[in-house]
Amino acid sequence: MEKLIERIKSDGTVSGEDILKVDSFLNHQIDVGLLDDMGKEFYNYFKGKNIDKILTIEASGIAVACFAGKYFDVPVVFAKKTESKNLDLETYDADVYSFTKGKTYKVKVSKKYLSAGENVLIIDDFLANGKAAEGLISIVEKAGAKAAGIGIVIEKAFQLGGEKLVNSGYDLFSLAVIEKFENQQPVFR
Ligand code: 5GP
């Protein structure tokens, strides 16, 4: 997605060896017009897949998943990372290791919001080692639903999560794919 790549080039900053910061339009402040275009792109790619529901993970996946949900006209569910007394007791759970935080946390989705037989589109902001996506896939599969596709805003191909998902047979579509960082700048595929 050319518009996204241009925005990453102008606003993105590289932190350490392997983190891209895009707080000005995706992870802190949100560019609503750009995210709406992202939702449309996901719709155009996955529209033939009879998507019943979109699943993402809090917090940064929610905004982009909502714009996709608008185009598919389906509900958006987000996996919760935080323990909450409000969350239903009956949940599908998965453990996710976060390399940005260096710890494993549990993500949960109420059994009310995923049903057997549904075609679920998984959406997230970044794909690195694929742990968040794998956690969401396992939740979908525990519900007896199908992970019909995985839509990612920014994939860092050098971290191999994408390769693993494609080799496992999942339909992965990323709006921008970064091959590497060179001189603190992303190099796009
Ligand atoms: P994975 O589970 O694929 O290793 O990492 C994906 C998750 O980690 C995403 O949900 C995202 O929140 C976070 N993440 C991974 N890499 C980056 C990055 O370069 N920048 C930002 N902002 N978040 C990242």
Residues whose N, C-alpha, C, O or C-beta is under 5 A from the ligand:
A	BS01	5GP	D18 I19 L20 K21 N27 Y97 T100 D124 F126 L127 A128 N129 G130 K131 A132 A133 G161
